[in-house]
Amino acid sequence: MTTTVSCFEWRLGHALERFPAKWIQVRVKKTRKSKKLEPRSDSIGSDKALAGIFFVALATCNSSVRAATFDCVLEPSLTVKLGSPVSSLLADVQAERGDVVKRGQVIAHVESAVEEAAVLFNRARAESTAEIEAKQAILAQKTGIINRKRGLQESHVGSPQDVENAQADFNVAKQEVALAVLNKRMAEIDLQRSKAMLDQRTIRSPIDGVVTQRNLGPGEYVNQESNIVSVARIDPLNAETYLPVRYYGEVKIGDKAKVRPNDPVGGDRDAEVSVVDQVFDAASGTFGVRLRLANSDYTVPAGLRCRVTFSIPEKPASRDASAERTTP
């Protein structure tokens, strides 16, 4: 069975391996005054050396209680590949590699002459009130007729049949007005639908970021599987690192850390732990940790290596094969 040594045992073991001194046998002598055992003067130096090693190991162990630092890589917090929901030809692409884009910014247009015509047609129908006004005029006429028929019936001049016919015409005219209002409402809905179809021909960025790749240009055919441009969000950045499993439980979501990008950027930056993996990598004995690093000024590029320092004490690794202690 293999045991894991403590920090002090690990330091003391290495110190003793480096210490070449040979210990001499302690000689004692009796005195008449007392029977106390006293070491020879030449053993005092060895005792002092042993004490020195002890305190050096203890001081070295205490000094190792410093912030733990690990390698990391800065990556975009999100990368999206923009395509088109419809199949057609690209009319134009308004973004190039390296451009900084904002959310909602137009990236490209797809050919949309048919959709633009449909919008114009449905807008004309939705804005027209001619049908409603015509039906309302007929309804007003039918209203006057039925009123006169009822007056004649009350004077015992008109017949009940004439009143019933006039009432039927009035009801039909009233329903035709309601139908004209419904047709106008349907025309407004058709206008909204045609606008939505036209809007699908405009490709916009869903995030703030940087264009990392452009794959298609004007005149090329695009479909639902095509990738026009790729946009990476670099504010915030993700600092991806892997910690030995002995640190599991020491780092939690919300903890603060310092991230130092490699040259030529450099400088310490505050970061916050956003993800702690719950599944270990058995081959390497590590688990993944992701930190969120603010980058509003875009001064730190993605894809840069870095060093992350946690406010937790360093832990010595388990003793290696040459220093392992096996118990029966």
Beta strands, then each sheet from edge to edge (+ up, - down):
strand 1: 67-82
strand 2: 88-93
strand 3: 100-101
strand 4: 106-110
strand 5: 202-204
strand 6: 209-214
strand 7: 221-222
strand 8: 229-244
strand 9: 256-261
strand 10: 269-276
strand 11: 286-293
strand 12: 305-313
sheet 1: 3+ 6- 8+ 1- 12+ 9- 10+ 11-
sheet 2: 5+ 4- 2+ 7-
end
